[in-house]
Amino acid sequence: MAESRTPDSTRRSERSRRAIHDAALALVGEVGYPKTTIEGIAARAGVGKQTIYRWWPSKGAVLLDAFLGLADRTARAAAEGVPVDGIPDTGDLEADLKLVLRATVDEMNDPRFDVPSRALTAAGIVDAELGAEFVGKLLEPQLQLYVRRLRAAQDAGQVRQDLDLRVALEQFTGPVAHRWLLRTFPLTHEYADRVVEYALYGLAPRR
């Protein structure tokens, strides 16, 4: 008599979660965030609405979770010498920051990241709780990578000891985020390099 097997509920749940994530990201890319609904996500993923509501309270929460998963998978698959757990420390602060800011520009120009990022940024303005979660789970960990690299530069005597690291990191990330959010001008590697140079050396003539 053949031995019957009990279905693996954990594996089934994981498949459902991944299908829901994929559906949420796809729908936001196709119809935009306002027209994306829990019903649409459920239909696209082949699950019931109650399955989604069992894990997430809103479509914003679904999209944030899906985006975090996408960011994690992409980071782990990334090459080009950028470690997934921090900014590289080769001893050359300018080169290290340019490498990471170029990678950031590439990500912002990638529709897979651009569309859900804009959706979550907009939704987070209206939904303060979602906005705080977006910052806490995604943005803040990335900003802390700059803090650690700049602190290492302080220890090596490459930047001022009295530097406010939080203000300093915003000299790199702020201009790129501004240009991305408002679409004022194209985001390019050349622009990323110039941001790093201006932030490190200021606007005064070099002597």
Stockholm file with secondary structure:
# STOCKHOLM 1.0

chainA/1-207         MAESRTPDSTRRSERSRRAIHDAALALVGEVGYPKTTIEGIAARAGVGKQTIYRWWPSKGAVLLDAFLGLADRTARAAAEGVPVDGIPDTGDLEADLKLVLRATVDEMNDPRFDVPSRALTAAGIVDAELGAEFVGKLLEPQLQLYVRRLRAAQDAGQVRQDLDLRVALEQFTGPVAHRWLLRTFPLTHEYADRVVEYALYGLAPRR
#=GR chainA/1-207 SS CCCCCCCCHHHHHHHHHHHHHHHHHHHHHHHCTTTCCHHHHHHHHTCCHHHHHHHCSSHHHHHHHHHHHHHHHHHHHCCTTCCTTSCCCSSCHHHHHHHHHHHHHHHHHSHHHHHHHHHHHHHHHHCHHHHHHHIIIIIHHHHHHHHHHHHHHHHTTSSCTTCCHHHHHHHHHHHHHHHHHHTCSCCCHHHHHHHHHHHHHCSSCCC
#=GC SS_cons         CCCCCCCCHHHHHHHHHHHHHHHHHHHHHHHCTTTCCHHHHHHHHTCCHHHHHHHCSSHHHHHHHHHHHHHHHHHHHCCTTCCTTSCCCSSCHHHHHHHHHHHHHHHHHSHHHHHHHHHHHHHHHHCHHHHHHHIIIIIHHHHHHHHHHHHHHHHTTSSCTTCCHHHHHHHHHHHHHHHHHHTCSCCCHHHHHHHHHHHHHCSSCCC
//
